[in-house]
Amino acid sequence: MDKIFADRINDVPRSFIREILKVAQDPTVISFAGGLPNKDLFPVDALKTATAKVFDREGKDVLQYSQSEGYLPLRKLIAQRYKDLQGLDINAEDILITSGSQQGLDLLGKIYINNDDGLIIESPGYLGAIQAFSIYQPNFLPVSVSEEGMDTAQLKSTVKNNDPKLLYTVPNFQNPSGISYPNANREKVAKIIADSRAIIIEDNPYGDLRFSGEHQKSFRHYLPDQTILLGSFSKSVVPGFRLGWVVAPRVVMEKLITAKQATDLHTTYFTQTIMHQYLVDNDINEHVKLICDVYGKQCQAMFDAVKKYFPKEVKVVQPEGGMFLWVSLPEGVCSSELCKEAIKEKVLFVPGDPFYINTTTSHTMRLSFSCVNETVINDGMKRLGKVIKQHLAQHV
């Protein structure tokens, strides 16, 4: 039976995180695994009001087909937000509304990637991007990232030796590591890419979620003609609307619209109009500030718990925003094996393996603090610290 399926689907990994989250359905399990926004912060009442206004104004029309590019008033608000927050002059016509930024990845894969084309990806990198691009069978070219940003020496060598088409990056509070590229590193990366044919895909789902430090510049500041932006309302408002977008030059936008039409005609007009009404009626900056205040406290609680409960050999990155903590265990420790032991103690995390290309054993782990309060964080980290200490005593 397998012979009837296309070769491309056989090489695409299933989402490890989606699979492991099944364990989290047990109410006695404390989960640090899911990269989910906190549902207690969803602006439910404001969205109810916006929905009623949309129905009152548009009636049956809001349930009709719409244009592939997306609802123009919503695109105008997104463009204005880029200008207000990042100083970027972006036209609404250069924005395509997508069904989450994940669809943006898929559309970019469709228009750019032929079999075995070079695609630079962060190491560790976003699992959803690895999965989305794998469909198109690229030659993944991993380049290491750290708190200093992307390894520019490795990047330069990779570009020189492989002539890649794309560089995919999450430069703000990266998933999974939580790191952000400093401006100096972004400028160096841009200079390397400027001398190549490669396009930077800058994915920024967490950029609004800064609770300390200073905002860094978009790659579009340094390399406007070779940078494509991805954005989303999933982390700043709600994920269930599946509203994201792509910002691209006109020549690229033409191809993206064609790919979009071939995929789903257009993103749901209904949710686009509700989101627009919500943004008109409410101060999203105030809502984002609330999210950042909550996440900042939860992040600090988790970071402090690492220091309190984990062995001293364990290293942790303290992010300035986002939703994740990245933990490095001593060399030789397999985080996947540790995960199995942690599940027995009713605590869950994501091992580092799925975030690397062609890596089967990793000593890293991703912890999410977004959906757990400080008390639950303390209890779960205490359990996890106990598991790690027992594992080190037996295996190292």
C-alpha positions in Angstrom: 0.0 0.0 0.0 2.9 2.4 0.8 4.0 2.4 -2.9 0.9 4.3 -3.9 1.9 7.4 -1.9 4.1 10.2 -3.2 7.8 9.9 -2.2 7.7 13.4 -0.8 5.3 12.5 2.1 7.4 9.5 3.2 10.3 11.7 4.2 8.3 14.2 6.2 8.5 13.7 10.0 5.4 13.7 12.0 5.3 16.5 14.6 7.0 15.0 17.7 5.4 17.7 19.8 1.9 17.0 18.6 2.4 13.3 19.4 3.9 13.9 22.9 1.1 16.3 23.8 -1.3 13.3 23.9 0.4 12.4 27.2 -0.5 15.9 28.5 -4.2 15.0 28.4 -3.7 13.3 31.8 -4.7 16.0 34.3 -2.1 14.8 36.8 0.7 15.5 34.3 2.5 18.9 34.5 3.4 19.8 30.9 6.2 22.1 29.9 6.0 20.6 26.4 3.4 22.5 24.3 4.3 25.8 22.7 0.8 27.1 23.3 -0.3 30.6 24.2 -2.1 31.0 27.5 -5.8 30.6 26.9 -6.6 32.6 30.0 -5.2 35.7 28.2 -7.4 35.4 25.1 -9.6 38.5 24.8 -12.9 36.5 24.6 -15.3 39.3 25.5 -13.7 41.8 23.1 -13.9 39.2 20.3 -17.5 38.5 21.1 -18.3 42.2 20.7 -16.3 42.4 17.5 -18.1 39.4 16.1 -21.5 40.9 16.8 -20.5 44.2 15.2 -19.3 42.4 12.1 -22.6 40.5 11.7 -24.6 43.6 12.3 -22.7 45.5 9.6 -22.2 42.9 7.0 -24.8 40.2 7.6 -24.7 37.3 5.1 -21.9 38.9 3.1 -19.4 38.1 5.9 -19.9 34.4 5.1 -19.1 34.7 1.4 -16.0 34.0 -0.6 -13.4 36.8 -0.7 -10.2 37.9 -2.4 -7.1 35.7 -2.2 -4.9 38.6 -1.0 -6.9 39.0 2.2 -9.1 41.7 3.7 -7.6 45.0 2.7 -8.5 47.0 5.9 -6.8 44.3 8.0 -3.7 44.4 5.7 -3.6 48.2 6.1 -3.6 47.8 9.9 -0.7 45.3 9.8 1.3 47.6 7.5 0.7 50.5 9.9 1.8 48.4 12.9 5.1 47.6 11.1 5.7 51.3 10.7 4.7 52.2 14.3 6.7 49.4 16.0 9.7 48.7 13.7 9.9 51.8 11.4 9.3 49.7 8.3 7.5 51.3 5.3 5.4 48.4 4.0 2.4 48.7 1.6 -0.7 46.8 2.3 -0.5 45.5 -1.2 2.7 43.7 -0.3 0.9 41.7 2.4 -0.8 38.4 1.9 -3.1 37.0 4.6 -2.5 33.3 5.2 -4.0 30.6 7.3 -1.4 31.0 10.1 2.2 31.7 9.4 2.6 28.0 8.9 0.8 28.3 5.6 3.2 31.0 4.7 6.0 28.5 5.1 4.2 26.1 2.8 3.5 28.7 0.2 7.1 29.8 0.2 8.2 26.2 -0.2 5.9 25.8 -3.1 7.2 28.8 -5.1 10.9 28.5 -4.3 12.1 24.9 -3.5 12.9 22.3 -6.1 14.2 18.9 -5.0 17.6 19.2 -3.4 17.7 23.0 -3.4 19.8 24.5 -0.6 17.9 25.8 2.4 19.8 27.2 5.4 18.0 26.5 8.6 18.9 27.3 12.2 20.4 24.6 14.4 18.5 24.1 16.6 15.5 25.2 14.4 11.8 25.5 14.4 10.2 22.0 14.1 7.2 23.3 12.2 9.4 24.8 9.5 11.5 21.6 9.2 8.2 19.8 8.7 6.7 22.3 6.2 9.8 22.5 4.0 10.5 18.8 4.1 7.5 18.3 1.8 9.5 19.9 -1.0 12.6 17.8 -0.4 15.3 20.6 0.0 18.9 20.1 1.0 18.7 21.3 4.6 21.9 23.2 5.5 21.9 23.7 9.3 23.9 26.6 10.8 24.4 26.9 14.5 22.7 29.6 16.6 23.5 30.7 20.1 23.1 33.7 22.4 25.5 35.6 20.0 23.1 34.9 17.1 23.9 32.9 14.0 27.4 31.5 13.5 28.6 33.9 10.8 31.7 31.9 9.9 29.7 28.8 9.4 27.1 30.8 7.5 29.7 32.2 5.2 31.2 28.8 4.4 27.7 27.3 3.9 26.7 30.0 1.4 30.0 29.8 -0.5 29.9 26.0 -0.8 26.2 25.4 -1.5 24.7 28.4 -3.2 21.4 28.2 -1.2 18.1 29.7 -2.3 16.7 30.4 1.2 17.7 31.2 4.7 15.0 30.6 7.3 15.3 32.3 10.6 13.4 33.1 13.8 15.6 35.9 15.1 13.4 37.0 18.0 13.0 34.6 20.9 13.7 31.7 18.7 11.8 28.5 18.9 13.2 26.4 20.5 16.1 28.1 22.1 14.6 31.5 23.1 17.6 33.4 21.9 17.5 36.6 19.9 20.1 37.8 17.4 21.8 41.0 18.5 21.7 43.8 15.9 25.5 43.5 15.2 25.0 39.8 14.3 22.0 40.6 12.1 24.0 43.1 10.1 26.8 40.5 9.6 24.3 37.9 8.5 22.7 40.4 6.0 26.1 41.3 4.5 26.9 37.6 3.9 23.5 37.0 2.3 23.7 40.2 0.2 26.6 38.7 -1.8 24.4 35.6 -2.7 21.1 34.9 -4.4 19.6 33.7 -1.2 16.4 35.1 0.3 16.0 35.6 4.1 12.7 34.3 5.4 12.3 36.2 8.7 9.6 34.4 10.8 8.5 36.6 13.8 5.7 35.0 15.7 7.1 35.9 19.1 8.5 39.4 18.4 5.8 41.2 20.3 6.4 39.1 23.4 9.3 41.0 24.8 9.4 41.4 28.6 13.0 42.7 29.0 15.8 44.2 27.0 15.5 46.2 23.8 13.9 45.5 20.4 16.3 44.5 17.7 16.0 45.5 14.0 14.4 43.4 11.3 16.6 42.0 8.6 14.4 44.1 6.3 16.3 47.2 7.6 19.6 45.7 6.3 18.5 43.8 3.3 15.0 45.0 2.1 15.1 43.4 -1.4 16.2 40.0 -0.1 14.0 39.7 3.0 10.5 38.1 3.3 8.6 38.6 6.5 6.2 36.2 8.2 3.9 37.3 11.0 0.9 36.0 13.0 -1.8 36.9 15.4 -1.6 33.5 17.0 0.6 34.5 19.9 -0.5 38.1 20.3 -4.3 37.6 20.1 -5.6 34.0 19.5 -4.3 31.0 17.6 -7.7 29.5 16.8 -8.4 32.1 14.1 -5.4 30.8 12.1 -4.5 34.3 10.9 -1.0 35.0 9.7 0.6 36.9 6.8 3.6 37.1 4.4 5.3 40.4 3.5 7.1 40.1 0.1 8.3 42.1 -2.9 5.7 42.4 -5.7 7.4 39.9 -8.0 7.3 37.3 -5.2 3.8 38.3 -4.2 2.5 37.4 -7.6 3.8 33.8 -7.2 2.5 33.6 -3.6 -1.0 34.6 -4.7 -1.1 32.0 -7.4 0.1 29.3 -4.9 -2.5 30.6 -2.4 -5.3 30.3 -4.9 -4.2 26.7 -5.7 -4.2 25.8 -2.0 -7.4 27.2 -0.5 -8.5 30.2 -2.6 -8.3 32.5 0.4 -8.1 32.6 4.2 -11.4 32.7 6.1 -12.9 36.1 5.4 -15.1 35.8 8.6 -12.2 35.7 11.0 -10.3 38.4 9.1 -13.1 40.8 9.6 -13.5 40.0 13.2 -9.8 40.5 13.8 -9.9 43.8 12.0 -12.9 45.0 14.1 -11.1 43.8 17.3 -8.0 45.8 16.4 -10.1 48.9 15.6 -12.0 48.8 18.9 -9.1 47.8 21.2 -5.5 48.8 22.0 -3.6 45.7 21.0 -0.4 47.2 22.6 -2.2 47.1 26.0 -3.2 43.5 25.5 0.3 42.5 24.4 1.7 44.3 27.5 -0.6 42.1 29.7 0.7 39.0 28.0 4.3 40.1 28.5 3.8 40.9 32.1 2.4 37.4 32.7 5.0 35.6 30.6 7.8 37.6 32.2 6.9 36.4 35.7 6.4 32.8 34.6 9.8 32.9 32.7 11.6 34.2 35.7 9.9 31.6 38.0 11.1 28.8 35.6 14.6 30.2 35.3 14.9 30.5 39.1 13.6 26.9 39.5 16.3 25.6 37.2 18.9 27.2 39.5 17.1 25.9 42.6 16.3 22.3 41.6 18.5 21.3 38.7 22.1 20.1 39.0 24.8 22.7 38.7 26.1 21.1 35.5 22.9 22.0 33.7 23.0 25.2 31.6 20.1 27.4 30.7 19.5 30.3 28.4 17.4 33.2 29.9 15.4 34.7 27.1 14.2 38.4 27.0 10.8 37.3 25.6 8.9 34.6 23.9 7.6 31.4 25.4 10.5 29.0 25.9 13.5 28.1 28.1 16.4 26.1 26.4 18.3 23.8 28.8 21.5 22.0 28.1 22.3 18.8 30.1 25.8 17.4 30.5 27.3 15.9 27.4 26.4 12.2 27.1 22.9 12.6 28.5 20.2 11.6 26.1 17.2 14.0 26.6 14.8 11.6 24.8 15.6 8.8 27.4 15.3 11.4 30.1 11.9 12.4 28.8 10.6 8.8 29.2 11.7 8.8 32.8 10.1 12.2 33.4 6.8 11.0 32.1 6.7 8.4 34.8 7.0 11.2 37.3 4.1 13.1 35.6 6.2 15.9 34.1 6.6 16.6 30.4 9.1 18.5 28.2 10.3 18.3 24.6 13.7 16.7 24.0 16.0 18.6 21.7 16.3 15.9 19.0 13.4 17.0 16.7 14.9 20.6 16.5 18.0 19.3 14.7 18.6 18.0 11.2 19.8 14.4 11.2 20.3 14.3 15.0 19.1 11.2 16.9 20.6 11.9 20.3 20.7 15.4 21.9 21.4 16.6 25.5 19.2 19.6 25.1 15.5 20.2 26.1 12.8 22.8 25.5 10.6 24.0 28.4 7.6 26.2 27.8 6.4 28.5 30.6 3.4 30.1 28.8 0.6 28.0 30.1 1.7 27.3 33.7 1.5 29.6 36.6 4.4 30.1 39.1 3.1 27.5 41.6 2.7 24.8 38.9 6.1 25.7 37.5 7.7 25.3 40.9 6.1 21.9 41.4 6.9 20.6 37.9 10.5 21.8 38.0 11.0 20.2 41.4 9.8 16.9 39.9 12.0 17.3 36.8 15.0 18.3 38.8 14.6 15.0 40.8 14.5 13.0 37.5 17.6 14.7 36.1 19.6 14.1 39.3 18.6 10.4 39.4 19.4 10.0 35.7 22.9 11.6 36.1 23.6 9.4 39.1 22.8 6.3 37.1 24.1 7.1 33.6 27.0 9.6 33.9 
